[in-house]
């Protein structure tokens, strides 16, 4: 390199450099440079009618990130597949999980043929193009971590775990066991966390994703709690009178201050932003079921989950 070339290289190396005084840049959310994860609801009408398609639950415009995205790290989707039809997906993701809200079918993935029915969970690592076939009209709730990889500017190329199938029969049996134990100790938080033997540090369904199947008994109140992972909550079944209160702070007696109320609706999804206190209530005459999915596998590994109960 000649001496004349060196100033040009120096200019290219420093042209994007800027400096911020600490107090003006230490809190980008507070200053408005980056947005908080907003509240959002997505109704079941999105997947109950229409053609075979994938329906991203997309708030990327509010997040200021490349879409589709439902949080900075995750993208949740409704998937509708009509009987006898198929749908191909190919995400740049380390993990994807889908819950079969209704219907039956199979998924071709990396040379495997995975059959599924209503109530099953299917969890997939990276692989080749994935193709979903419906035997009867099917609706899936699918979450993957492609937004995280897009932000990092990387491509997934290592399978961290093998494909897994959590059948409805097995999941409901384990939930019934937990419920029986809870009744003996008067515990109102009744749920099972899906986990994988290969993910032995975070005790989660994948190394980035966390998934729970829970029941909220009639008359139950689950006191406020919070965590730094986002929650993408799918409501399975409920009667009017089931709802969640969400807010940024709690009082000295453990009540959420100035909460936002989210009424539950069957087979609909709502976002609980990270760091927000939230409490679940069932004032109906029937029990209700829900499936929260979160990026808590990643947060647990980073030691940043910081879950707290009031």
C-alpha positions in Angstrom: 0.0 0.0 0.0 1.4 3.4 -0.9 1.5 6.4 1.4 -1.2 8.1 -0.7 -3.6 5.2 -0.1 -3.4 5.3 3.7 -5.4 8.6 4.3 -8.2 7.2 2.1 -8.3 4.0 4.3 -8.2 6.1 7.5 -11.2 8.1 6.2 -13.2 4.9 5.5 -12.4 3.5 9.0 -13.5 6.6 10.9 -16.4 7.9 8.9 -19.0 5.9 10.9 -17.6 6.6 14.3 -19.7 8.8 16.7 -19.5 9.4 20.4 -22.3 9.8 23.0 -22.0 11.4 26.4 -22.9 8.5 28.8 -26.1 9.9 30.4 -27.5 10.6 26.9 -27.0 7.0 25.6 -27.1 4.7 28.6 -30.9 4.2 28.4 -31.9 4.0 24.7 -35.5 2.9 25.6 -35.9 5.8 28.0 -34.5 8.3 25.4 -36.7 6.9 22.7 -33.8 5.7 20.5 -35.3 2.2 20.7 -38.9 1.2 21.4 -40.3 -0.9 24.2 -42.1 -4.1 23.1 -45.7 -3.0 22.8 -48.9 -4.7 23.9 -50.6 -6.4 21.0 -53.4 -8.9 20.5 -54.1 -11.2 17.5 -57.5 -12.7 17.2 -58.6 -16.2 16.1 -60.4 -14.7 13.1 -56.9 -14.5 11.5 -56.7 -18.3 11.1 -60.3 -19.5 11.1 -61.1 -18.8 7.4 -59.4 -18.3 4.1 -56.8 -20.1 2.0 -53.8 -22.1 2.9 -51.2 -19.6 4.2 -48.8 -18.5 6.9 -50.0 -15.4 8.9 -47.1 -13.7 10.7 -48.1 -11.8 13.9 -46.0 -8.9 12.8 -45.2 -5.8 14.8 -41.8 -5.2 13.2 -42.8 -1.6 12.3 -43.4 -0.7 15.9 -40.1 -2.5 16.9 -38.1 -0.8 14.2 -36.6 -4.1 13.0 -36.6 -6.2 9.9 -39.9 -8.2 9.7 -41.8 -10.2 10.2 -41.2 -10.1 14.0 -43.4 -10.4 17.1 -40.6 -9.5 19.4 -37.0 -8.5 18.9 -36.0 -12.2 19.0 -39.1 -14.2 18.0 -41.7 -14.4 15.3 -45.1 -16.0 16.1 -47.4 -17.1 13.3 -50.8 -18.6 12.7 -50.6 -21.3 9.9 -53.8 -22.4 8.1 -53.6 -25.4 5.8 -56.7 -26.7 4.1 -57.4 -30.5 3.9 -55.3 -32.1 1.1 -53.1 -29.1 0.7 -49.5 -28.4 1.8 -47.4 -25.4 2.8 -43.6 -25.0 2.7 -41.6 -22.9 5.1 -37.8 -22.2 5.3 -36.7 -20.0 8.2 -33.2 -19.0 9.0 -33.8 -20.0 12.6 -32.1 -22.2 15.2 -35.4 -23.3 16.7 -39.0 -23.5 15.7 -42.0 -24.9 17.6 -45.6 -25.3 16.6 -48.7 -26.3 18.5 -51.6 -27.9 16.6 -54.6 -25.9 17.5 -56.9 -28.1 15.3 -56.7 -30.7 12.5 -54.3 -33.4 11.6 -51.4 -33.9 9.2 -47.7 -34.4 8.8 -44.5 -32.5 8.4 -41.6 -33.4 6.2 -38.4 -32.2 7.7 -34.8 -33.2 6.9 -35.8 -36.6 5.6 -38.2 -37.3 8.4 -42.0 -37.6 8.3 -43.6 -36.4 11.5 -47.3 -37.0 11.9 -49.3 -34.7 14.2 -52.8 -34.2 15.6 -54.7 -31.6 17.5 -53.0 -30.8 20.8 -49.5 -32.0 19.7 -46.3 -29.9 19.9 -43.6 -30.3 17.2 -40.2 -28.8 17.8 -37.6 -28.5 15.0 -34.0 -27.4 14.8 -32.5 -25.9 11.6 -32.8 -28.1 8.5 -33.8 -28.2 4.9 -37.0 -26.8 3.6 -39.9 -27.9 5.8 -43.2 -28.9 4.2 -46.5 -29.3 6.2 -49.3 -31.4 4.8 -52.9 -31.3 6.2 -55.1 -34.4 6.2 -58.0 -32.4 7.7 -58.3 -28.6 7.8 -55.5 -27.6 10.2 -54.5 -24.5 12.2 -51.0 -24.3 13.8 -49.4 -21.8 16.2 -45.8 -21.5 15.1 -43.0 -19.6 16.8 -39.3 -19.4 15.6 -36.3 -17.3 16.4 -35.4 -15.9 13.0 -35.6 -12.2 14.1 -32.7 -12.9 16.5 -30.5 -14.3 13.8 -31.4 -11.4 11.5 -30.3 -8.9 14.1 -27.0 -10.8 14.7 -26.4 -11.1 11.0 -25.8 -14.8 11.1 -27.0 -18.0 9.4 -28.0 -21.1 11.4 -25.9 -24.0 10.3 -25.6 -26.3 13.4 -28.4 -28.5 14.8 -28.4 -28.1 18.6 -31.0 -30.8 19.2 -33.1 -33.4 17.3 -36.7 -33.0 16.2 -39.1 -33.8 19.0 -42.8 -34.5 19.2 -44.7 -33.8 22.5 -48.0 -35.6 21.9 -51.3 -34.3 23.3 -51.7 -37.5 25.2 -48.4 -37.3 27.0 -48.6 -33.5 27.6 -52.0 -33.7 29.2 -51.0 -36.7 31.3 -48.1 -34.8 32.7 -50.3 -31.8 33.3 -52.7 -34.0 35.2 -49.9 -35.3 37.4 -48.8 -31.7 38.2 -52.4 -30.8 38.9 -52.8 -33.6 41.4 -49.6 -32.6 43.2 -50.8 -28.9 43.2 -54.1 -29.8 44.8 -52.3 -31.5 47.7 -50.3 -28.4 48.6 -52.9 -25.8 47.5 -50.8 -24.5 44.6 -52.6 -22.4 42.0 -49.9 -22.3 39.4 -50.5 -25.5 37.5 -48.3 -26.0 34.4 -45.7 -28.1 32.8 -42.6 -26.9 31.0 -41.6 -28.7 27.8 -37.9 -29.6 27.9 -35.3 -31.5 26.0 -32.5 -33.9 27.3 -30.0 -32.1 25.0 -30.8 -28.7 26.6 -29.6 -29.6 30.1 -28.5 -26.2 31.3 -31.5 -24.1 30.7 -34.1 -26.9 31.2 -36.1 -25.5 28.2 -37.6 -26.9 25.1 -34.8 -25.5 22.9 -31.6 -23.5 23.7 -33.5 -20.2 22.8 -37.2 -21.1 23.3 -39.4 -21.8 26.3 -42.8 -23.3 26.1 -45.4 -24.1 28.8 -48.8 -25.8 28.9 -50.9 -24.5 31.8 -54.3 -24.6 33.3 -56.0 -21.8 35.2 -58.6 -23.4 37.5 -62.0 -21.6 37.9 -61.8 -19.0 40.6 -58.0 -19.0 40.5 -55.8 -15.9 40.8 -52.2 -16.2 39.8 -50.4 -13.4 41.7 -48.2 -10.9 39.8 -44.9 -12.0 38.4 -42.4 -10.7 35.8 -39.4 -11.8 33.8 -37.1 -10.3 31.2 -38.2 -12.7 28.4 -41.1 -11.7 26.2 -44.2 -13.9 26.5 -46.3 -14.7 23.4 -49.4 -16.2 25.0 -51.8 -18.5 23.1 -55.1 -19.0 24.9 -56.6 -22.4 24.2 -60.0 -22.4 25.9 -61.7 -20.1 28.3 -65.1 -18.6 29.2 -65.8 -14.9 29.7 -64.2 -13.8 32.9 -60.7 -14.9 32.2 -58.2 -12.1 31.8 -54.6 -10.9 32.5 -53.6 -7.6 34.2 -50.3 -6.2 33.0 -48.4 -3.2 34.2 -44.9 -1.8 34.8 -44.9 -1.7 38.6 -46.6 -3.1 41.7 -47.7 -1.6 45.0 -46.3 -2.5 48.5 -49.2 -5.0 48.9 -48.4 -6.8 45.6 -51.0 -5.3 43.3 -50.3 -4.1 39.8 -50.5 -0.3 39.6 -52.6 1.1 36.7 -52.8 -2.2 34.9 -53.9 -2.9 31.3 -56.6 -5.6 31.2 -56.4 -8.2 28.5 -59.5 -10.3 28.1 -58.8 -13.9 27.1 -60.2 -15.2 23.8 -60.0 -18.8 22.6 -57.2 -19.5 20.1 -56.0 -15.9 20.2 -52.6 -14.5 21.1 -51.4 -11.5 23.1 -47.9 -10.2 23.9 -46.7 -9.6 27.4 -43.7 -7.2 27.2 -40.5 -8.2 29.0 -40.1 -6.7 32.5 -43.8 -6.1 32.9 -45.7 -7.4 35.9 -48.7 -9.6 35.0 -51.3 -11.6 36.8 -53.9 -14.1 35.6 -57.5 -14.3 36.8 -60.3 -16.8 36.2 -63.6 -15.4 37.3 -65.6 -17.7 35.0 -67.2 -21.0 35.9 -64.8 -23.2 34.0 -61.1 -23.9 33.9 -59.0 -22.4 31.1 -55.8 -23.4 29.4 -52.9 -21.4 27.9 -49.6 -21.8 26.2 -47.0 -19.1 26.7 -43.9 -19.2 24.4 -40.9 -17.1 25.3 -37.3 -16.4 24.5 -36.5 -17.6 28.0 -34.1 -20.3 26.9 -31.7 -17.6 25.7 -32.3 -15.4 28.7 -31.7 -18.3 31.1 -28.4 -19.1 29.4 -27.4 -15.4 29.6 -28.4 -15.3 33.3 -30.8 -12.4 32.6 -34.2 -14.0 33.0 -34.6 -12.4 36.4 -38.0 -13.9 37.2 -39.7 -12.5 40.3 -43.0 -13.1 42.1 -44.9 -10.6 44.1 
